[in-house]
Amino acid sequence: QVQLVESGGGLVQPGGSLRLSCVASGNNFNIYAMAWYRQAPGKQRELVAAIPSRGSTNYADSVKGRFTISRDAAKNAVVLQMNSLKPEDTAVYYCNVVLRLGMALQNYWGQGTQVTVSS
């Protein structure tokens, strides 16, 4: 069993910055990838950024150049640094971890943290 604890959401003015963190805890797990998704009211959940254990990071076009995803493998943590925030970035942000379980992959989700960009 894996638990994800998110932190760092809040209210920020347009042009401001926020840093989201997510720590995965549990026993003997093998992380395949970590990511952040977001869901705005009335919209589908969408991928914001992903960082695999091997390979390149991946960003949604809408956040490229503004958001940076990074991972601390020793702490099983993933961080999303969000700069130059826009009102359209307002959403609930969810941490996602994909574990490798033998030949299978298993998704786990955090509880979500609200990010509101407004003046």
Secondary structure, DSSP 8 states (H G I E B T S, - for coil): -EEEEEE--EEE-TT--EEEEEEEEESS--EEEEEEEEE-TTS--EEEEEEESSS--EE-TTTTTTEEEEEEGGGTEEEEEE-S--GGG-EEEEEEEEEEETTEEEEEE---EEEEE--
